Amino acid sequence: MTNSGHFLIINPGSTSTKLAVYHFNLIHKSIRLIKEASLDPTDTPAGQIENYETANEIRTKAVRQFVASEPFKFDLIMARGAPLRPLEGGVYAVNTGMINDINSVRYSRHASNLAALIGYQLGSELNIPVYIADPISTDEFEAVARISGVPGIERKSRSHALNIKASLRKRCKRLDLDFFKSSWVVCHMGGGISVAALKNGRIIDVNDGLLGMGPFSSERAGALPIAGVLDLAFQKGSSRAKIETLLSINSGLKGYLGTGDLRKVEELLKSGKVEVQLIFEAMVYQIAKEIGAMASVLSFQLNGVLLTGGMAHSSLLCESISERIHNMAEIYIEPGENELEALAEAGLRVLLGNEPINIYKQDPKL
């Protein structure tokens, strides 16, 4: 490995594939963004992959054409880590076991799983390693956090782990704190909201921001009264697919106000409509309440609370949350999802020898 070179970063979403080229310099321990691109194959308009073979073929072809058109020699591919089996956080080599689990759709059909598939094919062709980092299914729960209250139902760890950890690393560096010797509540606010308790670099508890627990978000329902969920399940004509779509795509701000775009909600707030103000305040209320719950996991011994994610660009939202929790701890803001940069930073840590490479192993029981 040379002291400098280039990473290819792959992050597929529901209707596009985000790519980035980063230059790394091991002597200066630095990365620099060279280029970003968004490829727009329309194979998965709803974000759910029905035919992995077709979607993989379409997306891989587009990424392959991008690579061929660029003058860079790539040394490493970093791919977005989507839902897999429960894993400790960190960097994992993409191997046949991981590819088999993705192709089996045992854990997810979402478009983000294509990252490892695309990376694995290109890595083989270019003869370079391919890794994922801090996947959505990062699981570092303590045993007590798994108990749900119903035997046979266990709380799951699914979160925006990549951005949560990357943003906290960045903030700790700015504060000259040791990421691995600190305690934080980190709140990622986007299409889903993850509020996590981190102790010594580990996510020891977090709400499931996709389906179940936590605050409602721009599109997702969050925690719900159980009786209401039962009513939904037993409504005439209801199905699991319909209910999942309602709770994960058509709830939250979108369900109440007709839009999940916080910028549009802020415009609606200016109209002075009581309903809009109430729904916005309810989301703030639920976020603050969940932050307080996660602070209790850490016995209220915090270095701070960190607000991050796309919605953290909203000064109104961050200020509204801060008004409710400012007596708890110092509040910091790192706006944006920053997934491409986070993957590049993980790649740099690997090349510097500061991050071990984990081996993914299939588990037939999970």
NORPE-V779473 format. One record per residue. N is the residue number from 1. PHI is phi in whole degrees, -180 to 180 (NA if undefined). PSI is psi in radians with two decimals (999 if undefined). Layout:
# NORPE-V779473
{{N | PHI | PSI} {N | PHI | PSI}}
This chain:
# NORPE-V779473
{{1 | NA | 2.28} {2 | -77 | 2.97} {3 | -78 | -0.16} {4 | -149 | 2.72} {5 | 175 | -2.67} {6 | -137 | 2.46} {7 | -100 | 2.53} {8 | -106 | 2.19} {9 | -109 | 2.29} {10 | -124 | 2.17} {11 | -142 | 1.53} {12 | -75 | 2.46} {13 | -119 | -2.89} {14 | -65 | -0.69} {15 | -129 | 0.15} {16 | -155 | 2.90} {17 | -120 | 2.00} {18 | -85 | 2.32} {19 | -126 | 2.70} {20 | -148 | 2.58} {21 | -114 | 2.15} {22 | -117 | 2.42} {23 | -94 | 2.34} {24 | -115 | 2.60} {25 | -134 | 1.92} {26 | -74 | -0.48} {27 | -68 | -0.77} {28 | -90 | -0.06} {29 | 54 | 0.89} {30 | -137 | 2.76} {31 | -127 | 2.71} {32 | -145 | 2.23} {33 | -69 | 2.22} {34 | -100 | -0.76} {35 | -160 | 2.50} {36 | -121 | 2.62} {37 | -148 | 2.65} {38 | -127 | 1.96} {39 | -93 | 2.44} {40 | -120 | 1.01} {41 | -71 | 2.41} {42 | -103 | 0.85} {43 | -85 | -0.36} {44 | -135 | 1.23} {45 | -62 | -0.43} {46 | -103 | 0.04} {47 | 82 | -0.08} {48 | -105 | 2.16} {49 | -84 | 2.03} {50 | -92 | -0.59} {51 | -130 | 1.67} {52 | -62 | -0.64} {53 | -61 | -0.81} {54 | -68 | -0.83} {55 | -62 | -0.73} {56 | -63 | -0.72} {57 | -63 | -0.79} {58 | -65 | -0.86} {59 | -68 | -0.74} {60 | -63 | -0.72} {61 | -58 | -0.76} {62 | -65 | -0.74} {63 | -69 | -0.68} {64 | -60 | -0.71} {65 | -65 | -0.66} {66 | -62 | -0.84} {67 | -60 | -0.74} {68 | -66 | -0.48} {69 | -85 | -0.17} {70 | -98 | 2.61} {71 | -85 | 0.08} {72 | -89 | 2.57} {73 | -98 | 2.07} {74 | -89 | 2.43} {75 | -105 | -0.31} {76 | -163 | 2.50} {77 | -115 | 2.25} {78 | -112 | 2.17} {79 | -116 | 2.59} {80 | -62 | 2.35} {81 | -93 | 1.90} {82 | -93 | -3.03} {83 | -61 | 2.12} {84 | -127 | -2.78} {85 | -70 | 2.81} {86 | -57 | 2.28} {87 | -136 | 2.62} {88 | -64 | 2.60} {89 | -65 | 2.81} {90 | 134 | -2.90} {91 | -102 | 2.36} {92 | -126 | 2.37} {93 | -72 | 2.34} {94 | -76 | 2.08} {95 | -131 | -3.11} {96 | -64 | -0.58} {97 | -62 | -0.78} {98 | -64 | -0.76} {99 | -62 | -0.70} {100 | -63 | -0.73} {101 | -65 | -0.69} {102 | -65 | -0.82} {103 | -66 | -0.44} {104 | -78 | -0.18} {105 | 48 | 0.65} {106 | -67 | -0.56} {107 | -114 | -0.39} {108 | -172 | 2.65} {109 | -112 | 0.20} {110 | -73 | 2.69} {111 | -60 | -0.52} {112 | -62 | -0.41} {113 | -64 | -0.33} {114 | -68 | -0.33} {115 | -57 | -0.87} {116 | -67 | -0.65} {117 | -63 | -0.83} {118 | -64 | -0.81} {119 | -61 | -0.70} {120 | -63 | -0.74} {121 | -66 | -0.82} {122 | -68 | -0.65} {123 | -61 | -0.69} {124 | -65 | -0.71} {125 | -69 | -0.65} {126 | -92 | -0.12} {127 | 59 | 0.84} {128 | -132 | 2.71} {129 | -72 | 2.71} {130 | -131 | 2.30} {131 | -133 | 2.74} {132 | -115 | 2.90} {133 | -142 | 2.39} {134 | 40 | 1.17} {135 | -67 | 2.92} {136 | -56 | -0.58} {137 | -90 | 0.36} {138 | -54 | 2.20} {139 | -132 | 1.87} {140 | -127 | 0.45} {141 | -60 | 2.53} {142 | -78 | 2.73} {143 | -56 | -0.70} {144 | -66 | -0.45} {145 | -74 | -0.27} {146 | -82 | -0.33} {147 | -73 | 2.24} {148 | -98 | -0.53} {149 | 114 | -0.22} {150 | -126 | 2.04} {151 | -55 | 2.34} {152 | 95 | -0.24} {153 | -115 | 2.09} {154 | -114 | 2.41} {155 | -64 | 2.40} {156 | -105 | 2.62} {157 | -101 | 1.80} {158 | -136 | 2.17} {159 | -158 | 3.07} {160 | -83 | 1.02} {161 | -60 | -0.66} {162 | -59 | -0.92} {163 | -74 | -0.59} {164 | -58 | -0.86} {165 | -73 | -0.70} {166 | -65 | -0.75} {167 | -66 | -0.66} {168 | -71 | -0.67} {169 | -56 | -0.79} {170 | -63 | -0.79} {171 | -67 | -0.70} {172 | -62 | -0.67} {173 | -63 | -0.73} {174 | -66 | -0.56} {175 | -92 | 0.00} {176 | 58 | 0.75} {177 | -109 | 2.63} {178 | -81 | 1.99} {179 | -52 | -0.64} {180 | -88 | 0.09} {181 | -136 | 0.84} {182 | -146 | 2.87} {183 | -130 | 2.20} {184 | -141 | 2.70} {185 | -107 | 2.18} {186 | -117 | 2.25} {187 | -117 | 1.89} {188 | -92 | 2.16} {189 | -121 | 1.94} {190 | -149 | -2.46} {191 | -57 | -0.61} {192 | -121 | 2.78} {193 | -119 | 2.18} {194 | -114 | 2.14} {195 | -114 | 1.97} {196 | -119 | 2.49} {197 | -97 | 2.08} {198 | -114 | 2.22} {199 | -127 | 2.10} {200 | 54 | 0.73} {201 | 83 | 0.04} {202 | -113 | 2.44} {203 | -85 | 1.67} {204 | -87 | -0.23} {205 | -162 | 2.58} {206 | -165 | 2.53} {207 | -70 | 2.69} {208 | -83 | 1.78} {209 | -75 | -0.13} {210 | -88 | -1.03} {211 | -144 | 1.77} {212 | 118 | 2.08} {213 | 78 | 2.80} {214 | 82 | -3.13} {215 | -75 | 2.71} {216 | -72 | 2.75} {217 | -125 | -2.73} {218 | -65 | -0.54} {219 | -134 | -0.26} {220 | -107 | 2.69} {221 | -79 | -0.54} {222 | 71 | -2.78} {223 | -68 | 2.51} {224 | -135 | 2.66} {225 | -62 | 2.29} {226 | -61 | -0.66} {227 | -60 | -0.68} {228 | -67 | -0.64} {229 | -66 | -0.71} {230 | -63 | -0.69} {231 | -60 | -0.75} {232 | -61 | -0.80} {233 | -63 | -0.55} {234 | -104 | 0.19} {235 | -67 | 2.55} {236 | -62 | 2.29} {237 | 84 | -0.01} {238 | -79 | 2.70} {239 | -145 | 2.86} {240 | -58 | -0.76} {241 | -62 | -0.76} {242 | -65 | -0.72} {243 | -68 | -0.72} {244 | -62 | -0.71} {245 | -62 | -0.77} {246 | -60 | -0.84} {247 | -78 | -0.45} {248 | -106 | -0.27} {249 | -127 | -0.57} {250 | -117 | 0.48} {251 | -115 | -2.80} {252 | 61 | -2.55} {253 | -56 | -0.71} {254 | -63 | -0.74} {255 | -67 | -0.72} {256 | -80 | -0.71} {257 | -114 | -0.06} {258 | 84 | 0.00} {259 | -149 | 2.46} {260 | -100 | 0.07} {261 | -83 | 1.95} {262 | -62 | -0.54} {263 | -63 | -0.71} {264 | -70 | -0.62} {265 | -63 | -0.71} {266 | -64 | -0.61} {267 | -66 | -0.71} {268 | -64 | -0.58} {269 | -62 | -0.57} {270 | -66 | -0.34} {271 | -73 | -0.28} {272 | 80 | 0.21} {273 | -68 | 2.27} {274 | -62 | -0.71} {275 | -62 | -0.75} {276 | -63 | -0.78} {277 | -61 | -0.73} {278 | -63 | -0.79} {279 | -67 | -0.74} {280 | -62 | -0.80} {281 | -64 | -0.60} {282 | -65 | -0.71} {283 | -65 | -0.77} {284 | -59 | -0.80} {285 | -58 | -0.81} {286 | -69 | -0.65} {287 | -63 | -0.83} {288 | -62 | -0.70} {289 | -63 | -0.72} {290 | -70 | -0.62} {291 | -61 | -0.75} {292 | -62 | -0.68} {293 | -63 | -0.77} {294 | -70 | -0.52} {295 | -64 | -0.61} {296 | -66 | -0.54} {297 | -59 | -0.57} {298 | -98 | 0.31} {299 | 56 | 0.49} {300 | 59 | 0.40} {301 | -101 | 1.56} {302 | -118 | 2.55} {303 | -80 | -0.41} {304 | 166 | 3.06} {305 | -115 | 2.28} {306 | -115 | 2.19} {307 | -102 | 2.23} {308 | -146 | -3.08} {309 | 95 | 3.01} {310 | -60 | -0.67} {311 | -73 | -0.21} {312 | -72 | -0.12} {313 | -70 | -0.31} {314 | -82 | 1.95} {315 | -66 | -0.58} {316 | -62 | -0.80} {317 | -65 | -0.85} {318 | -64 | -0.70} {319 | -68 | -0.65} {320 | -66 | -0.71} {321 | -66 | -0.77} {322 | -61 | -0.62} {323 | -60 | -0.55} {324 | -85 | -0.45} {325 | -121 | 0.09} {326 | -64 | -0.40} {327 | -78 | -0.19} {328 | -81 | -0.82} {329 | -168 | 2.98} {330 | -66 | 2.45} {331 | -112 | 2.32} {332 | -126 | 2.73} {333 | -130 | 2.23} {334 | -128 | 1.49} {335 | -70 | 2.70} {336 | 101 | 2.77} {337 | -85 | -0.59} {338 | 55 | 0.55} {339 | -70 | -0.67} {340 | -64 | -0.81} {341 | -64 | -0.70} {342 | -61 | -0.71} {343 | -67 | -0.69} {344 | -65 | -0.70} {345 | -63 | -0.69} {346 | -64 | -0.71} {347 | -61 | -0.71} {348 | -64 | -0.74} {349 | -61 | -0.66} {350 | -62 | -0.86} {351 | -67 | -0.51} {352 | -81 | -0.14} {353 | 80 | 0.28} {354 | -94 | -0.08} {355 | -137 | 2.10} {356 | -71 | 2.67} {357 | -98 | 2.05} {358 | -90 | 2.67} {359 | -104 | 2.13} {360 | -75 | 2.30} {361 | -126 | 2.33} {362 | -71 | 2.62} {363 | -131 | 1.86} {364 | -65 | -0.29} {365 | -83 | -0.27} {366 | -107 | 999}}
